[in-house]
Amino acid sequence: MHFKENIKLLRKRKGCTQDEVSFALEMKRSTLSGYENGVAQPNLNALMQFSDYYGIAIDTLVKMDLSSLSESQLSQLE
């Protein structure tokens, strides 16, 4: 599962802090940090929030290593 790496990569691509993303997703920053560090697992609702926020399908967020894609490939997913 690549979820933790993917959400961190996507957040940094947007140039956002954890505070900004957690505010936008209406979750605690510590919760987002837990997801990014792999110490917490998101529920379905959280997965849907990340999917909507980044414009990327849930299965792509979870299954695909987005860091292995080129910039143009990432842009096509969004």
Secondary structure as the mmCIF struct_conf table of DSSP 4:
data_model
#
loop_
_struct_conf.conf_type_id
_struct_conf.id
_struct_conf.beg_label_comp_id
_struct_conf.beg_label_asym_id
_struct_conf.beg_label_seq_id
_struct_conf.end_label_comp_id
_struct_conf.end_label_asym_id
_struct_conf.end_label_seq_id
HELX_RH_AL_P HELX_RH_AL_P1 PHE A 3 LYS A 14
TURN_TY1_P TURN_TY1_P1 GLY A 15 GLY A 15
HELX_RH_AL_P HELX_RH_AL_P2 GLN A 18 ALA A 24
TURN_TY1_P TURN_TY1_P2 LEU A 25 GLU A 26
BEND BEND1 MET A 27 MET A 27
HELX_RH_AL_P HELX_RH_AL_P3 ARG A 29 ASN A 37
TURN_TY1_P TURN_TY1_P3 GLY A 38 GLY A 38
BEND BEND2 VAL A 39 ALA A 40
HELX_RH_AL_P HELX_RH_AL_P4 LEU A 44 TYR A 54
TURN_TY1_P TURN_TY1_P4 GLY A 55 GLY A 55
HELX_RH_AL_P HELX_RH_AL_P5 ILE A 58 LYS A 63
BEND BEND3 MET A 64 MET A 64
HELX_RH_3T_P HELX_RH_3T_P1 LEU A 66 SER A 68
BEND BEND4 LEU A 69 LEU A 69
HELX_RH_AL_P HELX_RH_AL_P6 GLU A 71 LEU A 77
#
